[in-house]
Amino acid sequence: MKDRLERLAHCVGIGETAPAAADLIGASAPVRLAHPLGGGTGPGAWVGAVEELARAFPDLERRDTIRIEGKDAGGATWLGAGGYFCGTFQKAWRGIPPTRRMASLRYHEFFRIEGGVATEVQSLWDVPELMLQAGVWPMGPNLGREWHVPGPATQDGLRVRGSGRAALKLVSDMLTALGRNREGVAAMELDRYWHPALSWYGPSGIGTARGIAGFRAHHQAPFLASMPNRRALMDKGHLFAQGNYVGFTAWPGMAATLSGGDWLGIAGAGQEITLRSLDFWRVEAGLIRENWVLVDLLDVYDQLGVDVMKRARALR
């Protein structure tokens, strides 16, 4: 199946994605897309979103930097891909004004495979990243570093091999600790599971954090303070691995009450929210060295009654 995903990665522009998607995605597969794209059923739902983007980026390219395949605890096979759409941003897209320069849109996409085709698709696009490049940033400033997030430091994300058992156990143990230790920055037992020089690549709106101290300052501390009762929905999640890489998906993957602190510049007022995220981890020397995280932040704001896309249009 990874060869079909590779074929999809080589598609560019309008007219080339449909045959490859039809070969990969089943006709009745639910396709879950990031806010405000929505979703639908079958390959047409995915193709429609990509071709809409291709009308704004006439020279659109898809560039995978990570591609893995593995089985979850229930025996289901999952494919995971991460990378960028990129090209010349020539026409407005979803109200975001064109830059008429090279621009990129980061994605994580997960496919559940049964009977040789994808029976479910989950896809997150970092839409706020494109807003930032277009100069219409409608949210609070990032605490982390905002930049073009790289692929794996080892440059092996497209040639991953191996069972992934050791990496899977490490990440599974880390997630168990996350659920067990809820209070303060001691949560997650970072020193036990994470490399001292970790790179945590969050979505635009959060940014990248470097090292344990950077991760705590730029993401963990405000996140935990704002959501002390966070609940990982592991029973709905799917964890799979290949080689030194691990993927996790759930739709959504966490629920919480936004009750304190100042996450994303949002003052908590007791709102109940869920969070969609698609994650990749890379393990090195028995510790988590890199973590790519996309969170559907626009969906979070939508749950809070804030239309971020409308705010971006107003900034034009």
N, C-alpha and C positions, 0 to 999 in steps of 0.2 A: 504493500500500500504506500510505502514511502516514495516509490517511483511515481505514483499518481500525484502525490503532493508536490513532488519536484516538478512535474509537468505543469501543475497549476502555478508554481512559483515562476516559471519561465514565460508565462503569459503576460502580454502587455496590451493596454488600450482596449478599445471597444471591438467586439467581434471575436476575440481570441479566448476570452475567459469562459464563454458558455459551453463549448465542447468539453473542455477539461473539467469544468465543474460538474457537468452531467455525468462524466465518467467516474467522479468521486462521490457525489452527494446523491442519496436516494430520493426518489420522487416524493415520498411522504415524510422526509426527514424534517423535524422542526429546526428552523434556523433562527438562532437567538443573537441579535445584534445589539451593539451599544446604543444608548440614548444619544441622539433622537432618531436613530435609524430604524428601531423597532425590530422587525424580523418578518417571518412568514414560514412557508413550507416549500421544501424542494430546492433544487439548484437555482431556480429562477429568483428566489429571494436573495440569495448571496450574489448572483450575477447582477441583479438590478442595482444593488448598492455599489458594486465595483464599477459598473458602467456609468452610473451617475457621477462617480468620482472621476472617471476617465473623460467625461465631457468637460470637466474643469481642468484636468491635466491631460492635454491631448497626447503627450509623450509618456504617459503613465508607465511606470515599471514597478514590479513587485520584487523585493529583494529579501529573501529569507536569510536570517543569520543563525537560527536554531531550528532543528527539525528532529524530533524524537518520536519513538513508538514504544509502547509497553502496555502491560495488562494491569488493571486495577484489582482491588481485593476480591471483587466479584467475578473476575475472569474476563471482563470486557476489555477489548483492545481499544486503545486511544492513540491518535496521532496528535502531536502538538507542533505548532510552527510559530515562530516569532520573527519579526523583521520590520520592514518599512515599505509603504508605497511612496514613490517619489517621482518627481518630474517638474515641469514648468507649470506653475499655478497661474493659468491664463484667464480663467473665468470664475466668477463667484460660485462658491459651493455652500449650500445651506445657510446663505446669508453672510458667510465669511468672505471678505473682499479679496480679490486676487492680488498676489505680489508681483506677478509676471517675472518671477525669478524661480530658481530651484527651491522646492519646498518638500517636506517629508511628513508622513503620517504613520506613526508607529502602530503596529497591530500585534495581538496575540490571538491565535485561532486554534481551537481544539475540535477534533472530529472523533466521535464514537463510531467504531467500525463493526459491522455485523454483516455476514454473508457477502463480503467483498465490497460493500459500499458504506458510506457514512450514513448512519441512522439518526444522528443528532449533530448539530454544528453550534458551537459557541464562539463568538467573535467579538473582541473588544478592540476598538480603534481609539487612539488617543486624540480625540477631536480638540481638546484644549491646546495640544501642542501646535496645531495648525493655527488656532486663534492667536497664539503668541507670536508666531512667525509673521502673521498678517497685521500685527499691531493693534488688535482689538481684544486685549486681555480683560475679561469681565469679572475676574475673581480676585481673591486676596493674593498677596505676593507669596511665592514659594519660600519655604524655609531651607530646602535643599538646593543643590546646584541644578540650574536649568541649562541643558545642553543637548547635543545630539548623542543619545545613549548608544554606546558601542555594543557590538557582539561580544562573544566570549574572548577573554584575554588569551586563551589557549588557541584560538582560531580553528577550533575543531567542531563547531556547532552543526556543520552539515555532513560530518562523517562520524557520527556517534555510533559506537559499537559496545557490546557487552550487556550482561544481564541487568545491571543496575541495582542488584540486591543490597549492596552495602550503602549506596547513596540513598536508596529508598528507606532503609532502616533509620539512618541518621535524620533525615527530614521528618519521618514519622515520629521519632522520639522528640524532636524539637517541637512539633505541633502539639504533641501530648503535653509537654511542659508548658506550652503557651496556655493551654486550657486549665492547667493545674495551678499556675502561679499568676494571680490576677492583679496584685497590688504593686504599684511603684515601678521604677525602672529595673528592679530585679526580675520582673516578669520576663519570660522567655529564656532565662538562664543563658544569656548571650555568650558568656565566656566558655560555656560548655559545648556549644554547638557551632558557633560562628568563628571564622578566622579573624584574627586581630586586624587585618587589613582588608576586611570585607568591602565589597562594593554593592550597595543596595540601590537599584535603578527603579525609582518610583515613577508614576505618571506625572505629566505636567500638572502643576498645582501642588505637588509635594516635592518633586525633584529627586536628585541623586544624593545619597549620603555615603560617606567614606569612613571606614573604621567603626568600631563599636561606639566610641564617644560621639562621632558624627551621626550615627544611626539613632542614638538615644536623643541627641539634641534636636535633630532636624525632622524626625518622624515619630519615634517611639513615645517620648515623653508627652507631647501634646495629644497624641492619639489615645494613649492610656488614660490621661487625665480627663479627656472628653467623653470616653466610653468605658467607665470602670466595670460595667456589667456586660461587656461584649461576650457574645456566645458564638463560637465557631460551629457551623452547621456541618460537622464532619460526616454525619449520617447521610447527608445529601451529596457529599463530595466524592471525588475520584482522584486518587493519587497513583501515579504510574512513573516508571523510570526506565532509563536506558543508559548504560555506561555510567558516567559521572553526573548525569543530568536527571532531574526529577521535575515532573509537571503536576500541577494540582488545579482542579476546576470544580466549581459548584456554582449553581445559578439560583439564588445567591449563596455566598460562602460564609457570611457572618450576619448576625443581627445584634442590635445594640440600642440603648437609649442614649441620645446625645444630651448628656446631663451636666457637663462641666468642662472646664478648660477652654481652649480656643483653637480647636482643630480647623485648619483651612480658613481661619478668621471668622468662624461661625460660633456665635455664643449659644451654648447649649441651653435649651428651654424645655427639656423633657420629651423631645420628639423621638418616636420610634422609627428606626431606619434599618434597612438591610444594605449590604455591600456585595456587589458582584466583583470578583477579581479572578484573573487567570495568571498563574505564577510559573516561573521556571527557576530552579536552583541549579548551580554547578558546585559540586563537591571536590575539594582538593585536600589531600593529606588528612582525610578524616574529618574535615570541617567545611562548613558552607563558606565558599569564597566569593561567589557572585549570586545575586538574586534579582531577576527581572520581574517586575510587578506592574500589571496594569489594573487599575480600579476604575470602574465606571462612575467617575466623579459627577458627571452631568446627571446621571440617574439619582445620585444622592441629593443633589440640589433640587431636582424635580420633586423628590419626596418631601422636601422642605418647602415647596411652593415657590421656588425661585426658577424662572425661565432664563437660564444662562445664555441660550441662543438668542433670545430677544435682547438681552443686555449687550451681546456682541454686535448685533445689528444696529443698536442705538449708538454704539461707539464709532460706526462708520461716518 
